[in-house]
Amino acid sequence: MKWAEATSISTSAAIPRSQPLWDQALDVAADVLEDEVRRGPYEGVEEPVLHKGEKVEVGKKYSDVLLIFLLKGIRPQKFRESRATIPPAELNKIIEAEFNARRSRKRLKRWSLSTDMH
């Protein structure tokens, strides 16, 4: 099924539709969109180059952002966003302990400086 066929299927609730056919049409549309998304990072998209408001040539623009999304989808274990895997309560304890340790070091440093002056 081609893009034109996939997009000609109406989303109107008034028109009865077969769920398997609808799901198939959505899959085809998603495949076509995915192909188009892949074109930007790999082949580039033609874009006019302007000088003083006049088109002087046509250049290619490549999309690094689309490439990043493709990599995240293909290799999520390598390119996913890092997220804390520590439960929030445990993370709060770690942050509080670090905060207290830094506060203690500051007090110790101030005390050390004050005793050096006497």
CORGI-V397936 format. One record per backbone hydrogen bond with DSSP energy under -1.0 kcal/mol. NH is the residue of the N-H (numbers start at 0). CO is the residue of the C=O. If there is no record, write none. Layout:
# CORGI-V397936
nh={NH & NH}
co={CO & CO}
This chain:
# CORGI-V397936
nh={5 & 6 & 21 & 22 & 23 & 24 & 25 & 26 & 27 & 28 & 29 & 30 & 31 & 32 & 33 & 34 & 35 & 36 & 37 & 38 & 39 & 41 & 42 & 43 & 44 & 46 & 48 & 50 & 53 & 55 & 56 & 58 & 60 & 66 & 67 & 68 & 69 & 70 & 71 & 72 & 73 & 74 & 77 & 78 & 79 & 90 & 91 & 92 & 93 & 94 & 95 & 96 & 97 & 98 & 99 & 100 & 101 & 102 & 103 & 104 & 105 & 106 & 107 & 108 & 109 & 110 & 111 & 112 & 113 & 114 & 115 & 116}
co={1 & 2 & 17 & 18 & 19 & 20 & 21 & 22 & 23 & 24 & 25 & 26 & 27 & 28 & 29 & 30 & 31 & 32 & 33 & 34 & 35 & 37 & 38 & 38 & 60 & 58 & 56 & 53 & 50 & 48 & 48 & 46 & 44 & 62 & 63 & 64 & 65 & 66 & 67 & 68 & 69 & 70 & 74 & 74 & 75 & 86 & 87 & 88 & 89 & 90 & 91 & 92 & 93 & 94 & 95 & 96 & 97 & 98 & 99 & 100 & 101 & 102 & 103 & 104 & 105 & 106 & 107 & 108 & 109 & 110 & 111 & 112}
